[in-house]
Amino acid sequence: MKTDSHSDAELGSFLKLQNIAVVGMSRHEGKAAHSVPKYMINHGYNVIPVNPLATRILGRRSFSKVSEVQDDVEVVDVFRPSNDVPAVVRDAVGKQGIKVIWMQEGIYSDEAERIARNNGISVVYNRCIMVEHMRLMGGTD
């Protein structure tokens, strides 16, 4: 699977954004959709769980979809199968302030990318936000 063409400088600027809605965030400790957001919280990010099957994850209120989040959201980090991502992006583009759709490693949808870009939102795909943070920002596990 291909990866987006963002430079390290661009990725670094995205990683400076502090408010991250994590779509598909998991309650289960053994899953990347739990450990990655936990890492981001431990490194000072405001992580907002988006999971319709949970009311709270890591002590934070969970929302059913991004458009229901009342706080500011700058990055939408997606832990959902690639074919689910267009619906996530269609919902997210209606919320003001979103600058980046970040599809985790192994996730990509050309339709989702097109929807986001047509709405002025940058798209990162097939990259783990935690791995990029560790690589570019010097974070440790």
N, C-alpha and C positions, 0 to 999 in steps of 0.2 A: 504494500500500500504506500502510495506517495505521501509526502509530508509537505506542508505549506512552504512558501519560499521566504518567510520573514527572516530578517537578519537578527543577529544576537542583540543588536541595539534596539530593534523594534520589540523583540520578545522581552527585553529588560524593561522597556517602557510599559508594556502591558503588566508586568509583574509588580510595578509600582502602584497599580490600582488596588485599592484595599477592600472593596466590597464585592464579594464573590457569592453568587447563588449557585449551589451545586445541585444540579438536576440528576436525580437517581442516587443521591447520597444514601448510604446504607447504615442500618443500625448494627450490622454484624461486623465485629472486629477483624475477622480474617479477610475481609474484602478490601480491595483497593479503593472502592467507593466510600469506605470508612476511614482507612488509614491516610489516604492522601488529604482529604479535608481536615483531618485531625492535625496532620503536619502543618497545613496552612494556618490553622488556628494557633498552633504553638509558635508560629513565626509572625504573629501579630495581625493576621488578616481577620476581617469580619466575614465569617462564613455563614451563609444562610442556607439551611437544608431545604431542598425541594423534593418531597417524596409524599405522594398522596396516601401511602399506607402507614405513615408514622405521624404522631403528633409532636414528638420531641426526639432529637438526635443529638448526642453529645451535650445535653442540657439546653439545647437551642430549639425554639419553636420551628416546626417543619410546616411548609406550605405545600398545597397541592400542585401549584404551577407558578411560574415566575411572575405572571401578571398579578398574582395575589399578594406578592411581597410588598409590604408597606415601606420598608427601608430602601435607601438608595442601593442600586445594583449597577456595578460597572462591568463586571465580567460574569458571563454565564458559562460555568464549567459543566460539561455534559458527560455523564456516565450512563448512557443509554445506548441500545443497539442503533446502528447507523440508520436503519429504516424508521426509527422513532424520532430522529433529530429534526426533520422538517417541521413537524407539529410543534416541537419545543421552540424552534426559532420563530415560527409564525406567532406563537403566543408571546414570546419575549420581545419582539420588535415593537409591540404596542406600549412597552414600558419605557419611559423617558430615562436617559442617562446611560444606557448600555453601550459600551464601547467595543467589547470583544465577546465573540462566541468562541469558546475554547472546547474543542472536541478531544477527549482523552485519547491516549494511545490505542490504535486499532479502530478508531471511529472516524468515519467520513461520510458525508452526503453532499453530492454536488448541488442538489436542490436546496438544501439548507444553506450551503455557502452562497448560492445565488440570492436567496431571500435576504440573508444578512447583508451582503454587499450592496444590494439594491436599496437597503435602508441605511446605508452609511456606517455599517458595523464591520469592524475587522474580524477576520476569521483565522483561527489557529486550528489545525487538525492533525491527528495522528501523533500527538505529543502529550506527554504527561506533565502537568503543571508543576508537580513536586520535583520531578527530575530536572526540569528547566530551571526551577528556583534554585535547586542545589548547585547546578552547573553555573548559573549566571550570577546568583546573589550570594553564593558561599554558604547557603544553609546546610545544616547537618540534621540527620535523622533524630 
